[in-house]
Amino acid sequence: MNIALFASGTGSNVYNIIQYFKSNHLINVVAVLSNKSNAGALNHAKNAGIPSLTFSKKDFTSAITVEEFLAERKVDLIVLAGFLLKVPESLIDLYPNKIINIHPALLPNYGGKGMYGMHVHNAVIAAQEKKSGITIHLVNENYDDGATIAQFECGLNAQDTPQSLAQKVSGLEKSHFPRTIEEYILKIK
């Protein structure tokens, strides 16, 4: 199974996923795509010898360039690993139930347009939640609305800040995201 990773930022999840699958003979990371030419995720791809593509928001909306790049690499599954653009319906239609996203909260809480990264952590802390975590889910036409694949929780206390919550969530992502991708792929094969 060939997977493509989409990212907009530093690429910590991209790096983790590449490392997790680098010795796997059944699952291969064959592409990294980004809407940001300076995304750290592109450096991780280059260092691992994985082809990458940078595209504009306009290119992504039309999706033709992206779809051609994915088709050339025979991509079976897309993983959004810190990717901030809404996925066009044409791409969702090409990959039904084969686009996975990770969200830094326990959906359905703290999801939707504009809820990413520190925006989520600030909202969770402001609401004085007792727990937070990550949700790994399928992508549909609405932000953070696809079927949940898995959720992993972390406890919060009165001393937690958005920054400490971000660290806890990052730890959950590192521990669980690649393994959950692998389990999902094995389930759908």
C-alpha positions in Angstrom: 0.0 0.0 0.0 1.4 3.4 -1.0 0.7 6.4 1.2 1.1 10.1 0.6 1.5 12.5 3.5 0.2 16.1 3.4 1.6 18.7 5.7 1.7 22.5 6.2 4.1 22.9 9.0 7.3 21.6 10.7 6.5 18.1 9.8 7.0 16.3 13.2 4.3 13.9 12.3 5.6 13.4 8.8 9.1 12.6 10.2 7.5 10.2 12.7 5.4 8.4 10.1 8.4 8.1 7.6 10.5 6.6 10.4 7.8 4.2 11.4 7.2 2.8 7.9 10.8 3.0 6.5 11.4 -0.8 7.1 7.8 -1.9 6.4 7.6 -3.9 3.2 3.8 -3.7 2.9 3.3 0.0 3.5 5.4 2.7 1.8 5.5 6.4 2.1 5.8 7.4 -1.6 5.1 11.2 -1.5 5.0 14.2 0.7 2.9 17.2 -0.4 2.6 20.7 1.1 0.9 24.0 0.4 3.9 25.8 2.0 7.3 25.9 0.2 9.1 26.4 3.5 7.4 23.5 5.4 9.8 21.4 7.4 7.9 18.3 6.2 9.5 18.8 2.8 13.0 18.6 4.3 12.0 15.3 6.0 10.9 14.0 2.6 14.1 15.1 0.9 16.3 13.6 3.7 14.4 10.3 3.2 14.6 10.4 -0.6 10.8 10.7 -0.9 9.4 12.7 -3.8 7.6 15.9 -2.8 5.2 18.4 -4.3 4.5 22.0 -3.3 1.3 23.5 -4.5 -0.7 26.7 -4.1 -4.2 26.9 -2.6 -5.5 27.5 -6.1 -3.8 24.4 -7.5 -5.2 22.4 -4.6 -8.7 23.7 -5.1 -8.6 22.5 -8.8 -6.8 19.4 -7.5 -5.6 18.4 -11.0 -1.9 18.9 -10.3 -2.2 17.1 -7.0 -4.3 14.2 -8.4 -1.8 13.7 -11.3 1.1 13.6 -8.8 -0.7 11.1 -6.6 -1.7 8.9 -9.6 1.9 8.8 -10.9 3.0 7.4 -7.5 0.1 5.0 -7.3 -1.1 6.4 -4.0 -3.7 4.2 -2.2 -4.1 6.3 1.0 -3.6 9.9 2.0 -2.6 11.0 5.5 -3.1 14.6 6.6 -0.3 15.2 9.1 -0.6 18.7 10.2 -2.3 19.9 6.9 -4.4 23.0 7.2 -6.3 23.3 3.9 -9.7 21.9 3.4 -9.5 18.9 1.1 -11.5 19.4 -2.2 -14.4 17.1 -2.8 -12.9 15.8 -6.0 -10.0 14.4 -4.0 -12.3 13.0 -1.4 -14.3 11.3 -4.2 -11.1 9.8 -5.6 -10.1 8.4 -2.2 -13.3 7.4 -0.4 -12.6 6.4 3.2 -8.9 6.6 2.3 -8.0 10.0 3.6 -7.0 10.1 7.3 -6.6 13.2 9.4 -5.4 13.8 13.0 -7.0 16.4 15.2 -5.4 17.7 18.4 -8.6 17.3 20.5 -11.3 14.8 21.3 -13.8 15.4 18.5 -16.6 16.4 18.2 -15.4 19.0 20.7 -13.0 21.7 19.5 -13.2 20.9 15.8 -14.3 22.8 12.8 -12.9 25.7 10.7 -10.2 27.6 12.4 -9.7 25.0 15.1 -6.1 23.8 14.7 -2.9 23.8 16.7 -2.7 26.3 19.5 -6.2 27.6 18.8 -7.5 24.2 20.0 -5.2 24.1 23.0 -6.2 27.6 24.1 -9.9 26.8 23.8 -9.5 23.5 25.8 -7.6 25.2 28.6 -10.0 28.2 28.7 -12.9 25.8 29.1 -11.1 24.1 32.0 -11.5 20.7 30.6 -10.3 17.7 32.6 -9.0 15.8 29.6 -8.0 16.3 26.0 -6.3 14.2 23.4 -6.2 13.3 19.8 -8.7 12.1 17.3 -7.6 10.2 14.2 -10.5 10.2 11.7 -11.5 9.9 8.1 -11.9 13.0 6.0 -15.2 14.0 4.4 -16.4 17.3 2.9 -16.8 19.0 6.3 -14.0 20.1 8.7 -13.3 17.4 11.4 -16.5 15.6 10.7 -15.4 12.3 9.2 -15.8 8.9 11.0 -13.6 8.4 14.0 -10.9 5.7 13.7 -9.4 6.1 17.1 -9.1 8.6 20.1 -6.4 8.8 22.7 -6.7 10.8 25.9 -4.5 12.7 28.2 -5.5 14.2 31.6 -5.4 17.9 32.4 -5.0 19.7 35.7 -5.2 23.3 36.9 -1.5 23.9 36.2 -1.7 23.0 32.6 -1.2 25.7 30.0 -1.9 25.6 26.3 1.9 24.9 25.8 1.9 22.0 28.3 -1.2 20.6 26.6 0.5 20.9 23.2 3.4 18.8 24.5 1.0 16.2 25.9 -0.9 16.0 22.6 2.4 15.8 20.6 3.4 12.8 22.7 0.1 11.1 22.0 0.6 11.8 18.2 4.1 10.3 18.3 2.9 7.2 20.2 -0.3 6.5 18.4 -0.6 8.1 14.9 1.7 5.8 12.8 0.5 2.6 14.5 -3.2 3.6 14.0 -2.5 4.3 10.3 -1.0 0.8 10.0 -3.9 -0.8 11.8 -6.4 1.0 9.6 -4.6 -0.1 6.4 -4.5 -3.7 7.6 -8.2 -3.5 8.3 -9.2 -2.2 4.9 -6.8 -4.3 2.8 
